[in-house]
Amino acid sequence: MSRLACVLVEGFAAAALERCEPALRERPLAAVLGAPPATRVVEANARGRAEGIRPGLSDAEAVVRCPTLVRRPVSAEAEAAAHHALLDACLAVSPRIEDVAPGCVHVDLAGLTRLFGDDETLARRLRRQARVVGLEARVGIAATRAAAGVAARVGPGLHVIAPGGERAALAAVPLAALEWPEGVSATFRRWGLATLGDLAALPRDEVGARLGKSGLAAHDLACGIDRGPFRPWSQPPSWEEAQGLDWEIVTLPALMPVLERILERLCARLAAAHMAVDALDLRLALASGGHQARTMALAAPLTEAAPLVALLALELERQPPEAAITGVSVSARVLPRRAALAQLWHPPPPAPRDLAAVLARLALLVGGANVGAPIVLDSHRPDAYSLAPFDPTEPNGLADSTDEPATGTAATEQDERIAGPLVLRRLRPPRPVTVETHEGRPAWLHGLSNDRAEVVTCAGPWRASGQWWDTDPWARDEWDIALADGTLWRLAHDRITKSWHLDALYD
């Protein structure tokens, strides 16, 4: 027998605001819409409903009923983020969920009793996952989605209807406990109907003939029958959290608490879905009417909010916003979290949060274009390289630990190569010098510690050139020279600029 759950968040517009400001849970709260004096209440939290705050009340009437009422404007961004968070929480329990409406999700529980336990255990697990992402939910479980939806709306916060008892359980539910389309509830009162059982006892065709589609839907709900198919929901390619601001933020320290709350909510959702952040897209709404967007790639996937806040702070310090900030949106590109085995005979990689923080600080000091892993280009030009994003999982150039150690003659030759008499030490940057030549060969050097150093002997030139077909051609001659003071140098002559410089030192 199929078992389905309905996960419902009451007063969803207010619950989304509470999720952005957790301190509001302890106070009566109303989500309002419109400009004064036409401001109206859209939803209220549990404390507000206990004080008599209902949707549709004017702002003045709501304050009269509850003088301590906190009013916040409805936030579409906060509602969208909260609804996706609820979907993520349900998806952590079951792979088949249905997106019904903002704050309402249907969950297919088929086959989950062997993994998690009975229906009561599953209901508690769904509620716990919703709390992890910052939402307080009611859970109803029954054999159909219609019956589970009614169970979630009436009765205790965790309401399980036993298999086969849906019709009897729904029969006693008052019609006034549920929301109906405009005019339908008035018709039910004229007909003298008080409970769902009274409505279910009427002929379905006759109800449909008088009330149309809304009547048929109401009759199916009273009978606990599902007419439409189950439409599974899948995760989006990116995860987003957003928050509008009631005031303008002009300084970075004032922005950090907002970013921290947003990233904490985002990381809670990712933890419930076993995901990690691979890159962040930050979008700032500015008081000038424009937007400022930037993307931050991470050195390693992260799951904690604290290092992400620190990285965004470094990014904003490097490139501050152009105007005061009125809204913040953070979107994450994610990867599944997988356990990675360490390699034998290799040093352990740095912790992801430490590596990401170090790379972000280096980028702040020298610029993002100057931080990465060097890649040697296919060119004979000296120092021909480019930078690629640093990946700690790439090979680090060490010999493979599975290779057998060299023995015999090969080992002796390798030891002789390693223990060679000379080491070439490159000078970075090269040291510019002035050279006097004799018959085309270096004879005297100017620019070292001595005013004038004699070249005792030299070998060369070794000539190389390239990219003559491009706008950046190069051509150079290299010499190995011995000076009168006994030092050996690598001397280079740029044949395009006619300049000389010492490229390396032998020692």
N, C-alpha and C positions, 0 to 999 in steps of 0.2 A: 504494500500500500504506500502511495506517495505521501511524503510529509514535506510541507512547505512552511516557511516562516515569513512573517512581515515585521520588518524593523522600522519603527516609526519614531521620529523626533517631533515632539509637540512644540507649537510656537516656534517654527523653524527659523523665521526671520530674526526673532529675539535670540534663539540659540546660536545662530551664526555670529551675532554680535558678542554674545558671552564668550564664544570661542576665541575671539580676538582680544577681549578684555576679561580674563577669568575672574577678576575682582567683582564684576557685576553680578555674579551668581548669588552673592550674599545680599543683594538689594533688589527691590522691585524695579523692573526694567520694561520699557515699552519701545518697540520699534515703530517709528512714526514716519509718515509720508506727507509731503505738501509743505507749502510756505504758510507762516502765520498770517491771518488768524484761521486759515482753512486746514491746519494740520490735523491729521486723523491718525488714530492708532491702527497699526497693521497687525501686530502680534505682541504678546506679552510673555514674559518668562513665568515660571511656576509661582514665584513670590508675587509677581504682579497680578496673576490670575486669582491668587488667594485674596488679594485686596479688591477684587471686583473689576479689574481692568479687562475689557473685552475689545475685540476688533470692531472698528467703526466709531468708537468714542472720539469726540473732539478732544483736542489737547487740554482745553480748559476744564472739561468735565472729568478727564482722567486725573488731573492734578487735584481737583476737589475731592475725588474719591480716595486718592492716595497722595498726600502732600510730599512724601519722601520719594515719589516716583522719579526714576532717571529716564530721560528720553534720549534716544539716539536715532538719527536718520537711517532709513533702510539702506543697506549696502548690497548692491548686486554682486560685487566682487566677493564679499565675505560669504554670501549665500552660495555662490558657485563653488568656492573653495571648500566650504563645509559639506556641500552635497557630494562632491568628489571624495572628500575624506570619508564620508559614511559608506560610499561604494567601495572604497579601498578596504575599510574595516570588514565589511561583509565578505569581500573577495578573499580575505585571509582565512575565512572559515570554510567557504564553499566555492568551487570553481564555476558554479552556475548561479548568477544573480540577475535580477531584472530591475532596471531603472524605472520606477513607477512615477514618481513626482518628487519635487524638492523635499527632502527629509523623509522619504518613504522608499524602501527597497524590499523586494521579494527575494527570498533565498531558497534554493532547492536543496533540501537536506538528504536527498537519496544517497544511501550508502555511507553516511557519516557516523551512524551510531557505532559502527565497528571501530572507528578511529577515536571518537571523542566521548561516547557514552549515550545515554538516553536523551529524550527530548528536553528534559529540564536542564541537563548539563549543556546541551547545545544552546539553549536560550540564554543561560548565564554566560556562555562563551561569546555569543554575539553581543550581548550587552557590555561585556568587559572590553571587547575590541572597539566598540563605539566610544567608550570612555577613554581609551588610549589616545584616540584622535581628538578628544576634547568635546564629545557630544554625549548627552544623556538620552538614552533611547528606551522605548517600550518595545517588547518583543511578544508576538503572538504566534503560536504554532498550531497548525491544523492540517487536514488532508487536502484543502483547497486554498487558493490564494484569497478568495473572497472571505472564507471563514477565518483565515489567519489575520486578515486586515481588520475584521470586526473584533477579534480577540485582542489585537494590539491596541485598539482604541478604547475598549471598555474593560473593566475588571482590574486586576493587579498589573504591576509593571511587567511581570513575566507570567504570561497566560497561555497554558498548554491545554488544548481541547483533545480529549482522548479519541483515538481512531473510531469512527462510526458514530460519534456523539455530536457531530457538527449541527445537525438539524435541531436537536433538543437544546444544545447550548445557545444557539442563536435565537430560539423562539422566545426566550425571556428578556431579550435585550430591548430596552425602550427605543422607539423610533427617534425620540428627542435627543438620544445620546450620540447620534450620528449626524453628519452634515449631508444635506440633500440639495439638489438644484433648486433655484428660485421658483416658488410656486408649488413644488411637489409636496413639501411638508404641510403647506396649508390645505392641499387636497386630501392628504392623509387624515388631517384633523376633521375635515368635513365628512369623511367617510367613517369616522369613529375608530380609526386604527390607532392602537397604542404601542404595540410591540412588533418586532420582526415576524413573530409567529402569526400575528393577525394578517400581515401582508402576504406571507408565504401561503396562507390558506386560500387566498383569492386565485381565480383562474388567471394564468399568465397572459393568455391571449386577450382577455378582457381588459386587464391592466394596460397592456400595450396599446389596445385600441383607443383608450382614453388619454393616456399620458405619453404615448409615443416611445422613442428610444430611451428617454430617461426613466419611464415607468418600467420598461423591460429590464433595464440595468438594476433598478431598485428591487425588483422581484427576484432576479438572480442572486443579488446580494443577500436578500432575506433567506433564500433557500441554500446559500453557501455553494453556488454553482459557478464554475469558471467557463466562460464561453470563448474567450480569446486565447491564442497560443501564448506560450511562455517565450518571451523575447530576451535571450541572454545578452548581457552587457559585457563589453571587453574593455581593458584598460587603454587609456589614451597614450599616444607616443611620448607626451611630455606631461609633467606634473606641475601645477601652478598654485601658488598661494598669493593672495593680494589683500591689501588693506588701504582704504581711503582714510584721509586725515581731516579732522575737524579744524585744524589750524596749520599754518605754514611752518615748515621746518627749514631753517637757514644754516644750521651748523651740523657738522658731522657727529659730535657727541650726542646731540638730541635725536639724530636719526638712528643711532646704534640700537637703542631699546626696541624700536619698531622692527628693525631687521631681525633682531634676536627673537622676538615673538613669532614673526613670520616663519623663520627658518626652524624654530622649534616645532611649529605645527606641521611644516613640510616634512621634517625628519621623522616625526611620529607617524605620519601616513606611510612613509617609505619603510619604516621598521615593521609596520603591520603587514606590508606586502612583500617583505624580504628583498628590498631594493636598495641600491646605493647610488649616490649622486656622482655622475661622470662630468657634468658641466652645468653651469648656472647662467641663466639669462636674466639680467636685472633691468627693469623698466621703471623709470621715475617719471611721474607726471609733475610738470613744473607749473608754477604760478603764472608764467608768461603765456600759458596755453599750449606749449609744445611738450615734447617728450624726449627723454634721453635714455637710450638703450645701450647696453654693453654686454658682452659675452665673456665669461671667465671659464677657461678650460682648466681642469684640475690635474695635478700630476698623478694622482691615484684616486680611485673612488673613495668617497667619504660617506659616513652615515651619522656623524655627530654634528650638532648645530654649532657648537663653540668654535671649532676651526673654520667652519664656513663663514661665520660672522667675522672672524679675524681676517680672513682672506678678502671678503667684500670691503672691510674697512681699509685695508691696504690699497685695494683697487680704487676706492673713492678718494683716498688721500692722494693717490697718484694723479687722478683726473677728477677734480671736484665738480659737482653739478653747476650748471650755468645760472640757475635761478633758484628761488625757494621751492621746496618740494611739497606737493599737495596729495600725492598718492604713490604707493610702492607696490610693485608686482615682481615676484620672483618665480621663474619657471626653471625646472630642473630636467635635464636629460639624464635618464637613469639606466642602470645595468642591474641584472640579477646578482644577488649576493651569492658567491660560491666560495667554498673553502679551497685555499691554494696550498699545495704541499711544498715545503722548502726543499731546495736542491742540496744534495750532499756535497761536501767539499767546497761549498761556496759560502761566502759571508752572508749573514742574514740581511735582507733589504731593510732600509729605514722604515720607521713607522709611517703609514700614509699621511696622518695629520701633520707630523713633523716635517716630512718631505714637502708637502703642499705649502706649509707656512714658510719654509726656507726659500722655495722657488718664488713665492709671491714677494717676499722681501727683496730678493735679488732683482726681480723685475721692477720693483719700485725704485731701486738704486740705479740700475743701469738701463732700464727700459725692457719691455717684454720682447722686443725683437732681438735682444742680445743675450737671451737665456734659452738654453736648450742643449741637445746632444749634438756634438759635431759629426758631420757626415763628410767624408772625403769625396771630392768631385773627381770625375774621370778627366783629369787634365794634368799636364806636366808643369803647369804654373805653380811656383812655390806658394804654400799656404792657401791652396785652392780648396775651400770647404764651404759648407752651409750648415745652418742650424735646423734641427728637427725637434718637435716636442719631445721632452725627456720622458722616457718610459723605463722605470726601474726593472721591468721584466725582461728587457732586451739583454743579449749577451754582453758581458763587460770586457770582453777581450782576453779573459783568462783561458789558459789551456783547458781542454776538456778533462774532467777528472777521470774519465774512463780510459784515457790514453795510458799505455804502459810506459814506465820510465825508460829513458834511453840507456842503452848498455853498450859495452864494448867500444869499438872504434867510433861509432856515431856519437856516443856520449863524450868521448874525448874531444872530438871535433867541436861539439857544441860548447864544451867548457872553454876551449881555446877561443871561440868566437866571442863568448861572453866576457872573457878575461883579456880582451884585446888591449893593446898599450895606449890607445887614444880614445877619447870620448869627444864627440862633436856637440857642443852646447850652443843652441841657437840663441841669438840675441833678439828679444822682442820688447820694444821695436828695434829694428836694425840701427846701428850707430852710423850717422853720416860722417864721411871723411873727405878730404881732398887728396888726390893722387897725382903725382908727377910720373909720367911714363917716359920710357926710353925705348925707341924702336917698337912702340906699340905694347910694351910690357911694363907692369908697375915697377917703379924704381924707388920712389920716396912716398911716405904717408904723412899727412898733416891732420891733426885732430885728436890724437891720443894724448896720454899724459905728457909725453915729450912733444916738444914743438915740431920736431922733424925726425921721423923714424925711417931708417934705411931698410929697404927690402933686400935681404941677402940672397934669397932664391925664391922662385915661384914656379908653379905648374899650372898649365891651362893655356888658353881659355877653354871652358866647356860652354858651348853656346846653345841656347834654347830660345824658342819663340813660339808664339801661338796667337790664335784669335785675330789673325790679320783680316779676316772677313767681317769682323764686328767693329763696334765703335770703341771697344776697349782692348786694343791689341797690346801685346807685351813682347819684349825681346831683351835678353840679358846675357852677359858673359860672367862666368864664375871662375875665380882663381884661388888656389891654395898658396899662401905666401908665408915665408919665414922671415921675421924681423931680426934686426941685430941684437935685440935684447933676449932672444931665444924663444919668443912666443910664436905660435902658429895660428893663422887666421884663415877664415873663408871670406874672400873679398868678392863683391858683386858689382857689376857695372851695368846700369840701366841704359841701353843703347837708344831709347826713345827720349828720355829726359836728360841724358848725358851726365847723370849723377852717379857717385860712388858711395858705397856704404859697406861696413863690416857686417856680414850676415851671421857669422858663427865663430866660436873660439874652440881650438883643440886643446884639451888638457888631459 
